[in-house]
Amino acid sequence: METIHLVVSGMTCGACVKHVEKAIKSIAGVSEVEVDLTSGSVKVEGDVSKNVNAIIAALEEDGYPTKVNKEEALNKKMESKSCKSRSGCCCN
Ligand SMILES: [Cu+2]
């Protein structure tokens, strides 16, 4: 079970959200979809790492340009690497 974060453009209303949810849920391995209409950020949970491209392709086919939210992944990485020394390090 993994979580991936996507940024979906082109959603304008609740019907778009439903459409996007449905398109993602039709992909094998997806168990949970969370769509935020305002920011366009979409959280997908399930066995999805192999199917990221299929999800993106399905959404683009329906008119919603989609990309993986790399910043979200980056933030996670930075958190896990946070330094132990409080002074004079790269984070200050
Ligand atoms: Cu709409």
PDB file of the backbone (N, CA, C, O) and the ligand in Angstrom, with CONECT records:
HET     CU  A 101       1
ATOM      1  N   MET A   1       0.841  -1.201   0.000  1.00  0.00           N
ATOM      2  CA  MET A   1       0.000   0.000   0.000  1.00  0.00           C
ATOM      3  C   MET A   1       0.876   1.252   0.000  1.00  0.00           C
ATOM      4  O   MET A   1       1.722   1.435   0.876  1.00  0.00           O
ATOM      5  N   GLU A   2       0.662   2.090  -0.976  1.00  0.00           N
ATOM      6  CA  GLU A   2       1.433   3.339  -1.039  1.00  0.00           C
ATOM      7  C   GLU A   2       0.472   4.509  -1.209  1.00  0.00           C
ATOM      8  O   GLU A   2      -0.721   4.338  -1.456  1.00  0.00           O
ATOM      9  N   THR A   3       1.030   5.684  -1.070  1.00  0.00           N
ATOM     10  CA  THR A   3       0.265   6.898  -1.331  1.00  0.00           C
ATOM     11  C   THR A   3       1.024   7.722  -2.354  1.00  0.00           C
ATOM     12  O   THR A   3       2.224   7.950  -2.206  1.00  0.00           O
ATOM     13  N   ILE A   4       0.337   8.164  -3.382  1.00  0.00           N
ATOM     14  CA  ILE A   4       0.962   9.093  -4.325  1.00  0.00           C
ATOM     15  C   ILE A   4       0.142  10.378  -4.368  1.00  0.00           C
ATOM     16  O   ILE A   4      -1.069  10.382  -4.146  1.00  0.00           O
ATOM     17  N   HIS A   5       0.839  11.452  -4.658  1.00  0.00           N
ATOM     18  CA  HIS A   5       0.179  12.746  -4.745  1.00  0.00           C
ATOM     19  C   HIS A   5       0.276  13.242  -6.176  1.00  0.00           C
ATOM     20  O   HIS A   5       1.346  13.224  -6.783  1.00  0.00           O
ATOM     21  N   LEU A   6      -0.859  13.687  -6.708  1.00  0.00           N
ATOM     22  CA  LEU A   6      -0.901  14.194  -8.075  1.00  0.00           C
ATOM     23  C   LEU A   6      -1.406  15.624  -8.069  1.00  0.00           C
ATOM     24  O   LEU A   6      -2.079  16.055  -7.133  1.00  0.00           O
ATOM     25  N   VAL A   7      -1.076  16.352  -9.124  1.00  0.00           N
ATOM     26  CA  VAL A   7      -1.668  17.665  -9.344  1.00  0.00           C
ATOM     27  C   VAL A   7      -2.470  17.572 -10.632  1.00  0.00           C
ATOM     28  O   VAL A   7      -1.923  17.328 -11.707  1.00  0.00           O
ATOM     29  N   VAL A   8      -3.782  17.772 -10.505  1.00  0.00           N
ATOM     30  CA  VAL A   8      -4.674  17.643 -11.655  1.00  0.00           C
ATOM     31  C   VAL A   8      -5.194  19.029 -12.037  1.00  0.00           C
ATOM     32  O   VAL A   8      -5.777  19.730 -11.209  1.00  0.00           O
ATOM     33  N   SER A   9      -4.979  19.419 -13.300  1.00  0.00           N
ATOM     34  CA  SER A   9      -5.498  20.706 -13.754  1.00  0.00           C
ATOM     35  C   SER A   9      -6.809  20.510 -14.482  1.00  0.00           C
ATOM     36  O   SER A   9      -7.106  19.418 -14.967  1.00  0.00           O
ATOM     37  N   GLY A  10      -7.592  21.577 -14.556  1.00  0.00           N
ATOM     38  CA  GLY A  10      -8.792  21.549 -15.384  1.00  0.00           C
ATOM     39  C   GLY A  10     -10.066  21.194 -14.651  1.00  0.00           C
ATOM     40  O   GLY A  10     -11.134  21.138 -15.260  1.00  0.00           O
ATOM     41  N   MET A  11      -9.972  20.949 -13.336  1.00  0.00           N
ATOM     42  CA  MET A  11     -11.193  20.656 -12.591  1.00  0.00           C
ATOM     43  C   MET A  11     -11.858  21.980 -12.197  1.00  0.00           C
ATOM     44  O   MET A  11     -11.201  22.868 -11.654  1.00  0.00           O
ATOM     45  N   THR A  12     -13.156  22.108 -12.469  1.00  0.00           N
ATOM     46  CA  THR A  12     -13.834  23.369 -12.178  1.00  0.00           C
ATOM     47  C   THR A  12     -15.025  23.220 -11.251  1.00  0.00           C
ATOM     48  O   THR A  12     -15.470  24.214 -10.677  1.00  0.00           O
ATOM     49  N   CYS A  13     -15.555  22.030 -11.083  1.00  0.00           N
ATOM     50  CA  CYS A  13     -16.744  21.875 -10.244  1.00  0.00           C
ATOM     51  C   CYS A  13     -16.815  20.480  -9.653  1.00  0.00           C
ATOM     52  O   CYS A  13     -15.960  19.630  -9.907  1.00  0.00           O
ATOM     53  N   GLY A  14     -17.853  20.266  -8.861  1.00  0.00           N
ATOM     54  CA  GLY A  14     -18.013  18.977  -8.209  1.00  0.00           C
ATOM     55  C   GLY A  14     -18.131  17.817  -9.182  1.00  0.00           C
ATOM     56  O   GLY A  14     -17.722  16.697  -8.877  1.00  0.00           O
ATOM     57  N   ALA A  15     -18.693  18.089 -10.357  1.00  0.00           N
ATOM     58  CA  ALA A  15     -18.827  17.026 -11.350  1.00  0.00           C
ATOM     59  C   ALA A  15     -17.455  16.583 -11.854  1.00  0.00           C
ATOM     60  O   ALA A  15     -17.223  15.402 -12.108  1.00  0.00           O
ATOM     61  N   CYS A  16     -16.544  17.565 -11.993  1.00  0.00           N
ATOM     62  CA  CYS A  16     -15.179  17.241 -12.394  1.00  0.00           C
ATOM     63  C   CYS A  16     -14.516  16.347 -11.343  1.00  0.00           C
ATOM     64  O   CYS A  16     -13.843  15.370 -11.669  1.00  0.00           O
ATOM     65  N   VAL A  17     -14.725  16.709 -10.072  1.00  0.00           N
ATOM     66  CA  VAL A  17     -14.146  15.928  -8.985  1.00  0.00           C
ATOM     67  C   VAL A  17     -14.617  14.484  -9.067  1.00  0.00           C
ATOM     68  O   VAL A  17     -13.818  13.552  -8.973  1.00  0.00           O
ATOM     69  N   LYS A  18     -15.928  14.310  -9.245  1.00  0.00           N
ATOM     70  CA  LYS A  18     -16.507  12.968  -9.345  1.00  0.00           C
ATOM     71  C   LYS A  18     -15.905  12.222 -10.534  1.00  0.00           C
ATOM     72  O   LYS A  18     -15.586  11.036 -10.448  1.00  0.00           O
ATOM     73  N   HIS A  19     -15.759  12.940 -11.636  1.00  0.00           N
ATOM     74  CA  HIS A  19     -15.223  12.352 -12.856  1.00  0.00           C
ATOM     75  C   HIS A  19     -13.789  11.861 -12.630  1.00  0.00           C
ATOM     76  O   HIS A  19     -13.422  10.751 -13.014  1.00  0.00           O
ATOM     77  N   VAL A  20     -12.993  12.728 -11.993  1.00  0.00           N
ATOM     78  CA  VAL A  20     -11.595  12.397 -11.730  1.00  0.00           C
ATOM     79  C   VAL A  20     -11.499  11.201 -10.777  1.00  0.00           C
ATOM     80  O   VAL A  20     -10.702  10.286 -10.986  1.00  0.00           O
ATOM     81  N   GLU A  21     -12.329  11.230  -9.723  1.00  0.00           N
ATOM     82  CA  GLU A  21     -12.344  10.117  -8.770  1.00  0.00           C
ATOM     83  C   GLU A  21     -12.650   8.803  -9.474  1.00  0.00           C
ATOM     84  O   GLU A  21     -11.995   7.785  -9.252  1.00  0.00           O
ATOM     85  N   LYS A  22     -13.668   8.857 -10.333  1.00  0.00           N
ATOM     86  CA  LYS A  22     -14.100   7.657 -11.025  1.00  0.00           C
ATOM     87  C   LYS A  22     -13.006   7.139 -11.957  1.00  0.00           C
ATOM     88  O   LYS A  22     -12.749   5.937 -12.028  1.00  0.00           O
ATOM     89  N   ALA A  23     -12.369   8.065 -12.669  1.00  0.00           N
ATOM     90  CA  ALA A  23     -11.319   7.670 -13.607  1.00  0.00           C
ATOM     91  C   ALA A  23     -10.157   7.017 -12.871  1.00  0.00           C
ATOM     92  O   ALA A  23      -9.589   6.033 -13.344  1.00  0.00           O
ATOM     93  N   ILE A  24      -9.806   7.569 -11.708  1.00  0.00           N
ATOM     94  CA  ILE A  24      -8.676   7.011 -10.961  1.00  0.00           C
ATOM     95  C   ILE A  24      -9.047   5.664 -10.359  1.00  0.00           C
ATOM     96  O   ILE A  24      -8.246   4.729 -10.360  1.00  0.00           O
ATOM     97  N   LYS A  25     -10.282   5.575  -9.839  1.00  0.00           N
ATOM     98  CA  LYS A  25     -10.698   4.319  -9.213  1.00  0.00           C
ATOM     99  C   LYS A  25     -10.819   3.172 -10.206  1.00  0.00           C
ATOM    100  O   LYS A  25     -10.823   2.003  -9.821  1.00  0.00           O
ATOM    101  N   SER A  26     -10.917   3.518 -11.498  1.00  0.00           N
ATOM    102  CA  SER A  26     -11.012   2.466 -12.502  1.00  0.00           C
ATOM    103  C   SER A  26      -9.661   1.815 -12.778  1.00  0.00           C
ATOM    104  O   SER A  26      -9.580   0.808 -13.482  1.00  0.00           O
ATOM    105  N   ILE A  27      -8.601   2.397 -12.218  1.00  0.00           N
ATOM    106  CA  ILE A  27      -7.262   1.843 -12.424  1.00  0.00           C
ATOM    107  C   ILE A  27      -6.993   0.739 -11.403  1.00  0.00           C
ATOM    108  O   ILE A  27      -7.329   0.877 -10.227  1.00  0.00           O
ATOM    109  N   ALA A  28      -6.394  -0.340 -11.854  1.00  0.00           N
ATOM    110  CA  ALA A  28      -6.122  -1.472 -10.977  1.00  0.00           C
ATOM    111  C   ALA A  28      -5.237  -1.077  -9.806  1.00  0.00           C
ATOM    112  O   ALA A  28      -4.260  -0.346  -9.971  1.00  0.00           O
ATOM    113  N   GLY A  29      -5.586  -1.567  -8.621  1.00  0.00           N
ATOM    114  CA  GLY A  29      -4.752  -1.357  -7.446  1.00  0.00           C
ATOM    115  C   GLY A  29      -5.144  -0.170  -6.599  1.00  0.00           C
ATOM    116  O   GLY A  29      -4.723  -0.066  -5.447  1.00  0.00           O
ATOM    117  N   VAL A  30      -5.951   0.735  -7.152  1.00  0.00           N
ATOM    118  CA  VAL A  30      -6.329   1.933  -6.410  1.00  0.00           C
ATOM    119  C   VAL A  30      -7.380   1.576  -5.368  1.00  0.00           C
ATOM    120  O   VAL A  30      -8.385   0.945  -5.697  1.00  0.00           O
ATOM    121  N   SER A  31      -7.164   1.970  -4.119  1.00  0.00           N
ATOM    122  CA  SER A  31      -8.174   1.690  -3.109  1.00  0.00           C
ATOM    123  C   SER A  31      -8.844   2.950  -2.590  1.00  0.00           C
ATOM    124  O   SER A  31     -10.008   2.909  -2.193  1.00  0.00           O
ATOM    125  N   GLU A  32      -8.134   4.061  -2.587  1.00  0.00           N
ATOM    126  CA  GLU A  32      -8.717   5.281  -2.029  1.00  0.00           C
ATOM    127  C   GLU A  32      -8.284   6.507  -2.833  1.00  0.00           C
ATOM    128  O   GLU A  32      -7.116   6.622  -3.206  1.00  0.00           O
ATOM    129  N   VAL A  33      -9.205   7.409  -3.098  1.00  0.00           N
ATOM    130  CA  VAL A  33      -8.900   8.630  -3.832  1.00  0.00           C
ATOM    131  C   VAL A  33      -9.432   9.823  -3.065  1.00  0.00           C
ATOM    132  O   VAL A  33     -10.580   9.822  -2.620  1.00  0.00           O
ATOM    133  N   GLU A  34      -8.598  10.846  -2.910  1.00  0.00           N
ATOM    134  CA  GLU A  34      -9.032  12.065  -2.242  1.00  0.00           C
ATOM    135  C   GLU A  34      -8.714  13.242  -3.158  1.00  0.00           C
ATOM    136  O   GLU A  34      -7.556  13.469  -3.509  1.00  0.00           O
ATOM    137  N   VAL A  35      -9.755  13.992  -3.544  1.00  0.00           N
ATOM    138  CA  VAL A  35      -9.555  15.085  -4.488  1.00  0.00           C
ATOM    139  C   VAL A  35      -9.827  16.420  -3.804  1.00  0.00           C
ATOM    140  O   VAL A  35     -10.859  16.596  -3.156  1.00  0.00           O
ATOM    141  N   ASP A  36      -8.905  17.347  -3.952  1.00  0.00           N
ATOM    142  CA  ASP A  36      -9.147  18.704  -3.476  1.00  0.00           C
ATOM    143  C   ASP A  36      -9.332  19.619  -4.670  1.00  0.00           C
ATOM    144  O   ASP A  36      -8.386  19.909  -5.403  1.00  0.00           O
ATOM    145  N   LEU A  37     -10.574  20.073  -4.856  1.00  0.00           N
ATOM    146  CA  LEU A  37     -10.919  20.839  -6.053  1.00  0.00           C
ATOM    147  C   LEU A  37     -10.137  22.148  -6.139  1.00  0.00           C
ATOM    148  O   LEU A  37      -9.637  22.501  -7.207  1.00  0.00           O
ATOM    149  N   THR A  38     -10.028  22.869  -5.027  1.00  0.00           N
ATOM    150  CA  THR A  38      -9.408  24.199  -5.059  1.00  0.00           C
ATOM    151  C   THR A  38      -7.937  24.143  -5.454  1.00  0.00           C
ATOM    152  O   THR A  38      -7.487  24.920  -6.295  1.00  0.00           O
ATOM    153  N   SER A  39      -7.199  23.236  -4.855  1.00  0.00           N
ATOM    154  CA  SER A  39      -5.766  23.193  -5.142  1.00  0.00           C
ATOM    155  C   SER A  39      -5.455  22.256  -6.307  1.00  0.00           C
ATOM    156  O   SER A  39      -4.367  22.320  -6.877  1.00  0.00           O
ATOM    157  N   GLY A  40      -6.389  21.398  -6.659  1.00  0.00           N
ATOM    158  CA  GLY A  40      -6.128  20.430  -7.709  1.00  0.00           C
ATOM    159  C   GLY A  40      -5.277  19.270  -7.244  1.00  0.00           C
ATOM    160  O   GLY A  40      -4.853  18.441  -8.049  1.00  0.00           O
ATOM    161  N   SER A  41      -5.024  19.208  -5.942  1.00  0.00           N
ATOM    162  CA  SER A  41      -4.187  18.119  -5.469  1.00  0.00           C
ATOM    163  C   SER A  41      -5.033  16.876  -5.204  1.00  0.00           C
ATOM    164  O   SER A  41      -6.136  16.947  -4.660  1.00  0.00           O
ATOM    165  N   VAL A  42      -4.484  15.755  -5.603  1.00  0.00           N
ATOM    166  CA  VAL A  42      -5.193  14.490  -5.515  1.00  0.00           C
ATOM    167  C   VAL A  42      -4.299  13.479  -4.816  1.00  0.00           C
ATOM    168  O   VAL A  42      -3.138  13.296  -5.181  1.00  0.00           O
ATOM    169  N   LYS A  43      -4.854  12.835  -3.814  1.00  0.00           N
ATOM    170  CA  LYS A  43      -4.127  11.801  -3.095  1.00  0.00           C
ATOM    171  C   LYS A  43      -4.694  10.459  -3.496  1.00  0.00           C
ATOM    172  O   LYS A  43      -5.906  10.247  -3.440  1.00  0.00           O
ATOM    173  N   VAL A  44      -3.824   9.551  -3.899  1.00  0.00           N
ATOM    174  CA  VAL A  44      -4.267   8.224  -4.299  1.00  0.00           C
ATOM    175  C   VAL A  44      -3.585   7.193  -3.416  1.00  0.00           C
ATOM    176  O   VAL A  44      -2.361   7.182  -3.287  1.00  0.00           O
ATOM    177  N   GLU A  45      -4.386   6.331  -2.813  1.00  0.00           N
ATOM    178  CA  GLU A  45      -3.831   5.266  -1.983  1.00  0.00           C
ATOM    179  C   GLU A  45      -4.113   3.920  -2.604  1.00  0.00           C
ATOM    180  O   GLU A  45      -5.131   3.721  -3.268  1.00  0.00           O
ATOM    181  N   GLY A  46      -3.196   3.001  -2.379  1.00  0.00           N
ATOM    182  CA  GLY A  46      -3.397   1.653  -2.888  1.00  0.00           C
ATOM    183  C   GLY A  46      -2.076   1.083  -3.366  1.00  0.00           C
ATOM    184  O   GLY A  46      -0.999   1.543  -2.985  1.00  0.00           O
ATOM    185  N   ASP A  47      -2.186   0.078  -4.202  1.00  0.00           N
ATOM    186  CA  ASP A  47      -1.007  -0.563  -4.760  1.00  0.00           C
ATOM    187  C   ASP A  47      -0.749   0.100  -6.108  1.00  0.00           C
ATOM    188  O   ASP A  47      -1.008  -0.486  -7.159  1.00  0.00           O
ATOM    189  N   VAL A  48      -0.233   1.336  -6.065  1.00  0.00           N
ATOM    190  CA  VAL A  48      -0.327   2.187  -7.244  1.00  0.00           C
ATOM    191  C   VAL A  48       0.986   2.551  -7.931  1.00  0.00           C
ATOM    192  O   VAL A  48       0.971   3.100  -9.033  1.00  0.00           O
ATOM    193  N   SER A  49       2.111   2.256  -7.303  1.00  0.00           N
ATOM    194  CA  SER A  49       3.362   2.764  -7.871  1.00  0.00           C
ATOM    195  C   SER A  49       3.589   2.310  -9.310  1.00  0.00           C
ATOM    196  O   SER A  49       4.188   3.034 -10.105  1.00  0.00           O
ATOM    197  N   LYS A  50       3.110   1.111  -9.644  1.00  0.00           N
ATOM    198  CA  LYS A  50       3.304   0.612 -11.005  1.00  0.00           C
ATOM    199  C   LYS A  50       2.329   1.243 -11.981  1.00  0.00           C
ATOM    200  O   LYS A  50       2.546   1.227 -13.193  1.00  0.00           O
ATOM    201  N   ASN A  51       1.250   1.800 -11.441  1.00  0.00           N
ATOM    202  CA  ASN A  51       0.168   2.270 -12.306  1.00  0.00           C
ATOM    203  C   ASN A  51       0.052   3.782 -12.389  1.00  0.00           C
ATOM    204  O   ASN A  51      -0.935   4.309 -12.905  1.00  0.00           O
ATOM    205  N   VAL A  52       1.055   4.474 -11.885  1.00  0.00           N
ATOM    206  CA  VAL A  52       1.006   5.937 -11.904  1.00  0.00           C
ATOM    207  C   VAL A  52       0.786   6.448 -13.324  1.00  0.00           C
ATOM    208  O   VAL A  52      -0.035   7.334 -13.561  1.00  0.00           O
ATOM    209  N   ASN A  53       1.528   5.876 -14.254  1.00  0.00           N
ATOM    210  CA  ASN A  53       1.401   6.342 -15.638  1.00  0.00           C
ATOM    211  C   ASN A  53       0.028   6.056 -16.225  1.00  0.00           C
ATOM    212  O   ASN A  53      -0.486   6.831 -17.030  1.00  0.00           O
ATOM    213  N   ALA A  54      -0.561   4.937 -15.815  1.00  0.00           N
ATOM    214  CA  ALA A  54      -1.903   4.600 -16.297  1.00  0.00           C
ATOM    215  C   ALA A  54      -2.921   5.595 -15.747  1.00  0.00           C
ATOM    216  O   ALA A  54      -3.850   5.997 -16.447  1.00  0.00           O
ATOM    217  N   ILE A  55      -2.737   5.986 -14.492  1.00  0.00           N
ATOM    218  CA  ILE A  55      -3.646   6.968 -13.885  1.00  0.00           C
ATOM    219  C   ILE A  55      -3.540   8.294 -14.626  1.00  0.00           C
ATOM    220  O   ILE A  55      -4.549   8.902 -14.984  1.00  0.00           O
ATOM    221  N   ILE A  56      -2.305   8.734 -14.851  1.00  0.00           N
ATOM    222  CA  ILE A  56      -2.088  10.003 -15.544  1.00  0.00           C
ATOM    223  C   ILE A  56      -2.677   9.949 -16.950  1.00  0.00           C
ATOM    224  O   ILE A  56      -3.317  10.898 -17.402  1.00  0.00           O
ATOM    225  N   ALA A  57      -2.457   8.839 -17.630  1.00  0.00           N
ATOM    226  CA  ALA A  57      -2.976   8.699 -18.995  1.00  0.00           C
ATOM    227  C   ALA A  57      -4.494   8.749 -19.012  1.00  0.00           C
ATOM    228  O   ALA A  57      -5.088   9.380 -19.887  1.00  0.00           O
ATOM    229  N   ALA A  58      -5.130   8.080 -18.039  1.00  0.00           N
ATOM    230  CA  ALA A  58      -6.593   8.052 -17.987  1.00  0.00           C
ATOM    231  C   ALA A  58      -7.147   9.460 -17.771  1.00  0.00           C
ATOM    232  O   ALA A  58      -8.143   9.839 -18.388  1.00  0.00           O
ATOM    233  N   LEU A  59      -6.510  10.224 -16.906  1.00  0.00           N
ATOM    234  CA  LEU A  59      -7.004  11.572 -16.624  1.00  0.00           C
ATOM    235  C   LEU A  59      -6.783  12.505 -17.808  1.00  0.00           C
ATOM    236  O   LEU A  59      -7.642  13.323 -18.139  1.00  0.00           O
ATOM    237  N   GLU A  60      -5.621  12.373 -18.438  1.00  0.00           N
ATOM    238  CA  GLU A  60      -5.343  13.254 -19.574  1.00  0.00           C
ATOM    239  C   GLU A  60      -6.285  12.962 -20.723  1.00  0.00           C
ATOM    240  O   GLU A  60      -6.685  13.859 -21.464  1.00  0.00           O
ATOM    241  N   GLU A  61      -6.633  11.687 -20.860  1.00  0.00           N
ATOM    242  CA  GLU A  61      -7.574  11.291 -21.897  1.00  0.00           C
ATOM    243  C   GLU A  61      -8.925  11.974 -21.674  1.00  0.00           C
ATOM    244  O   GLU A  61      -9.627  12.315 -22.626  1.00  0.00           O
ATOM    245  N   ASP A  62      -9.274  12.166 -20.405  1.00  0.00           N
ATOM    246  CA  ASP A  62     -10.543  12.802 -20.071  1.00  0.00           C
ATOM    247  C   ASP A  62     -10.448  14.326 -20.015  1.00  0.00           C
ATOM    248  O   ASP A  62     -11.424  15.004 -19.695  1.00  0.00           O
ATOM    249  N   GLY A  63      -9.267  14.859 -20.328  1.00  0.00           N
ATOM    250  CA  GLY A  63      -9.144  16.315 -20.407  1.00  0.00           C
ATOM    251  C   GLY A  63      -8.621  16.981 -19.151  1.00  0.00           C
ATOM    252  O   GLY A  63      -8.788  18.188 -18.977  1.00  0.00           O
ATOM    253  N   TYR A  64      -7.990  16.217 -18.273  1.00  0.00           N
ATOM    254  CA  TYR A  64      -7.405  16.798 -17.070  1.00  0.00           C
ATOM    255  C   TYR A  64      -5.902  16.565 -17.043  1.00  0.00           C
ATOM    256  O   TYR A  64      -5.446  15.494 -16.640  1.00  0.00           O
ATOM    257  N   PRO A  65      -5.126  17.561 -17.471  1.00  0.00           N
ATOM    258  CA  PRO A  65      -3.668  17.399 -17.467  1.00  0.00           C
ATOM    259  C   PRO A  65      -3.174  17.116 -16.034  1.00  0.00           C
ATOM    260  O   PRO A  65      -3.528  17.823 -15.091  1.00  0.00           O
ATOM    261  N   THR A  66      -2.374  16.098 -15.903  1.00  0.00           N
ATOM    262  CA  THR A  66      -1.997  15.609 -14.577  1.00  0.00           C
ATOM    263  C   THR A  66      -0.507  15.415 -14.474  1.00  0.00           C
ATOM    264  O   THR A  66       0.134  14.935 -15.409  1.00  0.00           O
ATOM    265  N   LYS A  67       0.051  15.791 -13.324  1.00  0.00           N
ATOM    266  CA  LYS A  67       1.426  15.412 -13.082  1.00  0.00           C
ATOM    267  C   LYS A  67       1.604  14.962 -11.642  1.00  0.00           C
ATOM    268  O   LYS A  67       0.780  15.245 -10.772  1.00  0.00           O
ATOM    269  N   VAL A  68       2.694  14.258 -11.415  1.00  0.00           N
ATOM    270  CA  VAL A  68       2.993  13.796 -10.065  1.00  0.00           C
ATOM    271  C   VAL A  68       3.444  15.002  -9.249  1.00  0.00           C
ATOM    272  O   VAL A  68       4.234  15.819  -9.722  1.00  0.00           O
ATOM    273  N   ASN A  69       2.946  15.107  -8.036  1.00  0.00           N
ATOM    274  CA  ASN A  69       3.327  16.205  -7.163  1.00  0.00           C
ATOM    275  C   ASN A  69       4.682  15.903  -6.529  1.00  0.00           C
ATOM    276  O   ASN A  69       4.770  15.258  -5.485  1.00  0.00           O
ATOM    277  N   LYS A  70       5.741  16.390  -7.192  1.00  0.00           N
ATOM    278  CA  LYS A  70       7.089  16.083  -6.722  1.00  0.00           C
ATOM    279  C   LYS A  70       7.420  16.845  -5.451  1.00  0.00           C
ATOM    280  O   LYS A  70       8.199  16.371  -4.624  1.00  0.00           O
ATOM    281  N   GLU A  71       6.831  18.027  -5.291  1.00  0.00           N
ATOM    282  CA  GLU A  71       7.119  18.823  -4.096  1.00  0.00           C
ATOM    283  C   GLU A  71       6.729  18.078  -2.834  1.00  0.00           C
ATOM    284  O   GLU A  71       7.437  18.101  -1.827  1.00  0.00           O
ATOM    285  N   GLU A  72       5.595  17.424  -2.913  1.00  0.00           N
ATOM    286  CA  GLU A  72       5.121  16.658  -1.761  1.00  0.00           C
ATOM    287  C   GLU A  72       6.166  15.604  -1.393  1.00  0.00           C
ATOM    288  O   GLU A  72       6.493  15.419  -0.221  1.00  0.00           O
ATOM    289  N   ALA A  73       6.676  14.926  -2.400  1.00  0.00           N
ATOM    290  CA  ALA A  73       7.696  13.906  -2.166  1.00  0.00           C
ATOM    291  C   ALA A  73       8.973  14.537  -1.622  1.00  0.00           C
ATOM    292  O   ALA A  73       9.632  13.992  -0.738  1.00  0.00           O
ATOM    293  N   LEU A  74       9.299  15.696  -2.174  1.00  0.00           N
ATOM    294  CA  LEU A  74      10.506  16.407  -1.766  1.00  0.00           C
ATOM    295  C   LEU A  74      10.428  16.814  -0.299  1.00  0.00           C
ATOM    296  O   LEU A  74      11.380  16.645   0.463  1.00  0.00           O
ATOM    297  N   ASN A  75       9.264  17.356   0.079  1.00  0.00           N
ATOM    298  CA  ASN A  75       9.071  17.758   1.470  1.00  0.00           C
ATOM    299  C   ASN A  75       9.311  16.599   2.418  1.00  0.00           C
ATOM    300  O   ASN A  75       9.936  16.756   3.466  1.00  0.00           O
ATOM    301  N   LYS A  76       8.813  15.444   2.041  1.00  0.00           N
ATOM    302  CA  LYS A  76       8.985  14.257   2.868  1.00  0.00           C
ATOM    303  C   LYS A  76      10.461  13.949   3.033  1.00  0.00           C
ATOM    304  O   LYS A  76      10.928  13.655   4.134  1.00  0.00           O
ATOM    305  N   LYS A  77      11.188  14.019   1.935  1.00  0.00           N
ATOM    306  CA  LYS A  77      12.608  13.716   1.950  1.00  0.00           C
ATOM    307  C   LYS A  77      13.352  14.674   2.880  1.00  0.00           C
ATOM    308  O   LYS A  77      14.206  14.268   3.669  1.00  0.00           O
ATOM    309  N   MET A  78      13.001  15.965   2.764  1.00  0.00           N
ATOM    310  CA  MET A  78      13.687  16.960   3.565  1.00  0.00           C
ATOM    311  C   MET A  78      13.409  16.764   5.046  1.00  0.00           C
ATOM    312  O   MET A  78      14.289  16.941   5.888  1.00  0.00           O
ATOM    313  N   GLU A  79      12.159  16.392   5.352  1.00  0.00           N
ATOM    314  CA  GLU A  79      11.832  16.122   6.746  1.00  0.00           C
ATOM    315  C   GLU A  79      12.685  14.996   7.298  1.00  0.00           C
ATOM    316  O   GLU A  79      13.208  15.088   8.408  1.00  0.00           O
ATOM    317  N   SER A  80      12.820  13.957   6.536  1.00  0.00           N
ATOM    318  CA  SER A  80      13.529  12.790   7.038  1.00  0.00           C
ATOM    319  C   SER A  80      15.026  13.049   7.160  1.00  0.00           C
ATOM    320  O   SER A  80      15.733  12.343   7.879  1.00  0.00           O
ATOM    321  N   LYS A  81      15.502  14.073   6.447  1.00  0.00           N
ATOM    322  CA  LYS A  81      16.926  14.360   6.493  1.00  0.00           C
ATOM    323  C   LYS A  81      17.250  15.511   7.447  1.00  0.00           C
ATOM    324  O   LYS A  81      18.389  15.973   7.501  1.00  0.00           O
ATOM    325  N   SER A  82      16.257  15.966   8.189  1.00  0.00           N
ATOM    326  CA  SER A  82      16.471  17.148   9.022  1.00  0.00           C
ATOM    327  C   SER A  82      17.659  16.942   9.961  1.00  0.00           C
ATOM    328  O   SER A  82      17.853  15.864  10.524  1.00  0.00           O
ATOM    329  N   CYS A  83      18.453  18.016  10.112  1.00  0.00           N
ATOM    330  CA  CYS A  83      19.735  17.792  10.799  1.00  0.00           C
ATOM    331  C   CYS A  83      19.621  17.710  12.297  1.00  0.00           C
ATOM    332  O   CYS A  83      18.640  18.146  12.900  1.00  0.00           O
ATOM    333  N   LYS A  84      20.631  17.152  12.866  1.00  0.00           N
ATOM    334  CA  LYS A  84      20.647  16.976  14.307  1.00  0.00           C
ATOM    335  C   LYS A  84      21.296  18.181  14.982  1.00  0.00           C
ATOM    336  O   LYS A  84      20.893  18.593  16.070  1.00  0.00           O
ATOM    337  N   SER A  85      22.320  18.744  14.309  1.00  0.00           N
ATOM    338  CA  SER A  85      22.966  19.908  14.918  1.00  0.00           C
ATOM    339  C   SER A  85      22.114  21.143  14.652  1.00  0.00           C
ATOM    340  O   SER A  85      21.597  21.314  13.548  1.00  0.00           O
ATOM    341  N   ARG A  86      21.967  21.988  15.636  1.00  0.00           N
ATOM    342  CA  ARG A  86      21.050  23.112  15.511  1.00  0.00           C
ATOM    343  C   ARG A  86      21.716  24.365  14.938  1.00  0.00           C
ATOM    344  O   ARG A  86      21.022  25.310  14.562  1.00  0.00           O
ATOM    345  N   SER A  87      23.017  24.387  14.868  1.00  0.00           N
ATOM    346  CA  SER A  87      23.676  25.619  14.396  1.00  0.00           C
ATOM    347  C   SER A  87      24.659  25.309  13.279  1.00  0.00           C
ATOM    348  O   SER A  87      25.279  24.247  13.225  1.00  0.00           O
ATOM    349  N   GLY A  88      24.769  26.282  12.399  1.00  0.00           N
ATOM    350  CA  GLY A  88      25.803  26.220  11.369  1.00  0.00           C
ATOM    351  C   GLY A  88      25.607  25.122  10.339  1.00  0.00           C
ATOM    352  O   GLY A  88      26.548  24.745   9.640  1.00  0.00           O
ATOM    353  N   CYS A  89      24.389  24.608  10.243  1.00  0.00           N
ATOM    354  CA  CYS A  89      24.184  23.571   9.234  1.00  0.00           C
ATOM    355  C   CYS A  89      23.402  24.121   8.054  1.00  0.00           C
ATOM    356  O   CYS A  89      23.005  25.287   8.050  1.00  0.00           O
ATOM    357  N   CYS A  90      23.189  23.306   7.085  1.00  0.00           N
ATOM    358  CA  CYS A  90      22.555  23.717   5.844  1.00  0.00           C
ATOM    359  C   CYS A  90      21.144  24.276   6.032  1.00  0.00           C
ATOM    360  O   CYS A  90      20.691  25.072   5.208  1.00  0.00           O
ATOM    361  N   CYS A  91      20.450  23.887   7.077  1.00  0.00           N
ATOM    362  CA  CYS A  91      19.052  24.309   7.211  1.00  0.00           C
ATOM    363  C   CYS A  91      18.899  25.701   7.801  1.00  0.00           C
ATOM    364  O   CYS A  91      17.806  26.264   7.740  1.00  0.00           O
ATOM    365  N   ASN A  92      19.945  26.276   8.367  1.00  0.00           N
ATOM    366  CA  ASN A  92      19.770  27.565   9.030  1.00  0.00           C
ATOM    367  C   ASN A  92      19.984  28.733   8.079  1.00  0.00           C
ATOM    368  O   ASN A  92      19.872  29.889   8.486  1.00  0.00           O
TER     369      ASN A  92
HETATM  370 CU    CU A 101     -16.829  20.332 -13.748  1.00  0.00          CU2+
END
